[in-house]
Amino acid sequence: MIDTKQAVNPADELEELVQLDAYVEWQKREGVPVIHDYVFPDLNAIELGPWARKGGKGAIINIPNPYLPNDAHIVEIPAGGKTAPERHLYEEMILILAGRGSTSVWLDENRKQTFEWGEGSLFSAPLNAWYQIFNGSGSEPIRYLSVTNLPPMLRLFQNEEFIFNNPFAFTDRFRGEQDFFKGEGKLYKGRKWRANFVPDAANLKLYGWAERGAGGVNAMLELPQRHLAAHISQFPVGTYKKAHRHGPGAHLVIMGGEGFSVLWRAGEEKRRCNWKKGGMVIVPWDDCFHQHFNTGAEPARYLALRGGGAPRQPNAGRPDVSIKDGGWQIEYEDEDPEVHKMFEADLASHGATCLMKAFSPYCTSTATGVATIDQRD
């Protein structure tokens, strides 16, 4: 016979072990608004709160996904203001949303390098180098968006002092060169544009990428970091891009045009996200398919700020190779016919013409022309 008095599990009487998330705890101490979302109609309209670390106002954006490969910070600096000098052991890409000003970067207090920027400028603070951002206007605030890999870094080391006050200098990345942010770049095979500073991302020259469909052009940006990456894509009026999938955290900032994106995971309902210039859509889920549609009167352009990643097998993880061949892309002929039907209906409601006849077997448009983009744009 079993003695029921001895069958009680001692663990039932113990208190629960609480596991704290170092990144979430840091957010609480910063005291700024934290927004959990993935669609933003206007980045310049997001409400901000005081952010002492930045010397202005700000908000933190997290995708609604417990796995955070990155986050985004919206920061506003008042007229004539400046951020507090800072350095940190995480990578950060900074896009100027509004305003003009300058940034100083240094390892040695006596050898600062300062460069000027305006709306649409893109740059990256070298890892753990000191930097400070100045508002060049005496009457208007500036606002910028940055995408960082702070979440995994803080969760790994679980020590804010180590992240924000670490004396190590990564001189293999930045040695204080006075021409580091000159704004010049070099084009490499595969549409790769390597530069430390992009003065105007909205007008950077792009190059043909036929595999992604519908006459689109692109540049893959190689900024001075290793685990964050960026690219700019543009596609013509009356067209849409092929669907593809990848992991979460790609922040798509709309730099021109009007349209919508559709996001979904296999076996789940598709979700539509409308966008226009100044907005942003973030890929929120693992293995998330997404597809972009231009329903406006001008070419659609977006800047993707995202994670990088280690090299893969030849076709694995490539957004321009069919899933039938081991890639991550759905070819036009393999997509759900309802996708094209939806696009044509949306164009019709705007009084616009579909120009997908040369690309999609499901196109019912009688238009024979093919929209193209000047390769200089």
N, C-alpha and C positions, 0 to 999 in steps of 0.2 A: 504494500500500500504506500502511495506517495504522501509524504507529509506536506500538505499545502502551505503550512506556515513557513517551511523552508524554501518554497518555490517562488518567492517574491524576488524579482530582479533588482539587485541593489542600485543599478543605474537609474531606475525609475525615480529614485529619491534624490538624485544629483541635479544641480543646476545646469542649465544649458550653456554650452560654450558659444559665446558671441564672437563672430569673426567680423572685424571692422574692415571696410574697404578704404584704403589709404587715399585713393583719389576722391571718393565721395566725402571723406572727412575733410580733405583740403578744400573742397568746394564750400563746405559749411563755414569754415574759418574765413574764407575770402569774403563771404557775405554778399555775393552778387547774384542776380537772378540766374537760374538754371532752367533752360528751355529744353523739354524733351519732345522733339518733333523732327520731321524730315522734309517739310514743304514750307517755304517762306516766300510770299508774294513780293515783298519789298524789304531788302536788307537794311535800307536806310530808315525804315519805319519801325524797326524793332525797338521796343521800350527797354531802356537801360537803367541800371542803378549805380550808385557810387562804387568805385573800385579803387581803393587806396593804393594797391600795388602798382596800378597803371597811371595814377595821377589824373584820373578822369572818371568817366562812366563806362560801364560795360555789361556784358551778359555772356554766359557760357552756353553753348549749344551741344547737346548730347542726342545722338540718335536713340530711338526707343529700342535699344538692344543691349542686354547686360554685357556683351562682349564689345568693348569700345576700343577699336584699333587706333582711334584718334578722336579729337574733339575740335570745336571751333570757338573762337573768341571774337566777339564784336566789341570794339573799343572806340570811344569817342573822346577826343581831346579838345578842350574849349579854345576859343580864339586866343591866340598869343600864348597858349599853354604848351606843356611838354610832359612826356612820360617820365617817371622816375627811372634812373639808370638801372638796368637789370641784366642778369645773365642766368642761364639755366641749362641743365643737362637734359634737354629734350629739343627736338628739331621743330622748326616753326616756319611756315610760309606765310607771307604777309601781302595782302592785296588791298590797295587803297580804293575805298568805295567812293569817297567824296573829299574834296579839299586838296591842298597843296602844302608842301613842307619839306623837311629834310630829316635825315637819320645820320647819327654818328655811331661808328662801330670802332671798338678798340680792344686790344689786349693790354697795351701800355697806356696809361693815362696821358702820357706826354706825346703819344703818336696816334691821335684819333684820325679816322678817315670819315669825311662827311660828304653825302651825296644828296641831291635834290630829287623830288618825285612829285607826281600829280595823280589825278584820278586815273585808274586803270594800271598804275605801276605795280609790279610784282617783284618781290625780293625775299630773300631768306636770311635771317640772322645766323651767322656761322655758329656752330655748336659751341655753347659755353663762352662765347665772346660777349663782352659788355656791349650794350647798345642803348640808344636813347632817341626817341622820336619827338620832333618839334613841329608844331603847327605854324606854318608860314603866313597865316592870315591873322590880321588883327581884329577881324569882324565876324568870321565864320568858323564853326568847329570843323574838325576833320573826323572822318570815321573810317576805320579799317576792319577787315576780316582777316583773321589768321587761323590756319589749320595746323594743329600740333599733334605730336605723339606723346603728350604728357600722360594720358591715362595708363598705358602699359608701362611707361618708365616709372611712374610713382608707385604703381602696384608692384613692380618688381623690387624696388629698393626700399619702399615704405619709410622714407625718411626725407622730409622736406628740406632739411639743412643740406643734405647731400645733393639734392636736385638744384636748389637755388643758391647755394653758397659754396660751391665746389671750386677750388683754385686751379684745377687741371686745365691746361691750355692745349687744345687740339691744333697744334701748329702744322700738322699735315693737311689741315683743311683751310686754315687762315693764319697768316703770319703778320697781319697788319699792313699788307701791301697797299700803297696809296692809289693804285689803279684797279683795285679789286671790284669796285662797283661802277666801272666806266660805262656800262650799258652796251658794250660790244659783245658779240657772241660768235659762235662757229657752228655751221651746219654739218651734221654727220649723216651717214647712211641710215635709212629708216626714218627720215624726217625728224631726226633728233637735233634739237637746238640747245647747245650748251652755253649758258650765260649765267652770270652772278646777279644780273639786274635786267629786268625787262621793263623799259620805260613806259610802254603802252601796249598792254596785252590785247586790247580791243582792235588794234590795227597791226599786230605782228603778222609778217608774211607767213602763209600756210602753203602746204604742198599736197598734191593729189594722193588719195588713199582709196583706190578703186575697190579694194576688197571689202570695205565697210559700206559700200553701196551709194547709189543715187548722186554721184558727182561730188561727194564731199571732199573737203581738204582738212589738213591736220598738221600740227607740230607737237612732237613729244619734247617737253621741256626738261632739261637736265640742270637743275639748280644745285647749289653747293650743300647737299645733304645726301644721305644714303638710304633712309627708310621712308621718306616722303617723296612723292613724285607729282608731276602735273602734266597736263596736256591741254591744247586748245583745239577744238573741232568746229567746223562750220559746214552747213549743208544748205542747198538751194531752196528757193521758194517752190511750193507745190510738191515737196518730196519728204521722205522720212528715212531714217537710218535703219539698218538691220538690227534686230534684237540681239543682245548678248548678255552674259551673266558673269558675275564675279562676287567677291566677298563684300562686306559692308564698309561704309566710310568714305565713298567717293562723293565729294561736295561739288556739285555742278552749279557754278555761278553763271547766270545768263547775261551775256555781254551784248547781245543784239538779237532782235527778232521777237516773235511771239508764236506760241504753240503749246504743246503738252507732251508729257511723258507718261508711259504706262509701265508700272512695276508689278512684278508677280514672282511667286515661287511655284515650282512644278506642283500641279494639283490644286493650286489655290486661286481664288478669284483675282482678276486683274484690278489694279487700282490706278485711276487716272489722276495726274497732277498737272494742272494748268500753270503756265509760266509766261513771263515777259521780261524784258530788260530790267535788270536790277534785282531779280528774284533768285532763288536758289532751291534746288532739289537735291536731297542726299539719298544715296542708295543705303537703305537701312538694315537689310537682312542678309544672312549668309546665302550664297548661291541664288542671288536675286536677279532674275531676268529684268531687263529694262530696255525701252525703245523710245526714240525721240522723234516727234512729228512737227514739221514746220507748217503752220496754217496762216502765217502772217504775210505781209507784203514785201518783206526783205529777207535776205539770207539770215539764218539762225546761227548764232555763235555762242558757245559756252566754254568756260574755263573749268577744267576738272582738277580739283586739289584732292589728293588721295594718298593712300599708302603705296609703297613701292613693292618690295618682295624679292625673294631670292630667285635666281634663274630656275626655269622649269625644263621639262622634257620638250623636244622640238615643237610640238603642237599644243601641249597642255597649257591651259590658261591663256591662250591667245585669243583676243577678241575679234580677229579677222579670219579665223579658221572655223569651218563648220563643225558643229557638235558631232556630225557623222564621222569626222576625221580626227576626233579627239580634242577639238577646240571648244570655244565657248559661244559660238555665234549661230544664230538660226538664219538660214538663207531665205530669201524672199519666197522661193517656190515651196519651202517647207513650213512657212508660217501658217497660222490659222487664217483662212480666208476672211473671217470676220474682222481681222485687224485692218485689212485694206478697205473693207466695206465701211468701217467706222471712220477711217481717214477721209474717204471720198464724201461721206455725209457731212463731216465737219467742214470740209472745204466748201461744199455747196452752201452751207449755212452762212459762210462768210463771203459768198459770191466769188470764190476763187476757183482756179482750175487745177486739177491733178495732172502732174507731169511725170507720172511713174510708169507710163506705157512701155518704156524701153527696159524697165527693171522688173516689174511685177507681172506674173501671169494672170493675176486676178484683177488687173486694172481695167475698168470699163470706160475710161475717158477717151474721147475722140481727139484730144490734143496730140499732135504729132511732134511738137517741139520738145526738146530736152533742156531743162534748166541747168545751167552750169555756173560755176563760180570762177572768176578771174583768179588765176593762181597767185597773183600778187596780193590778193586780199585775205 
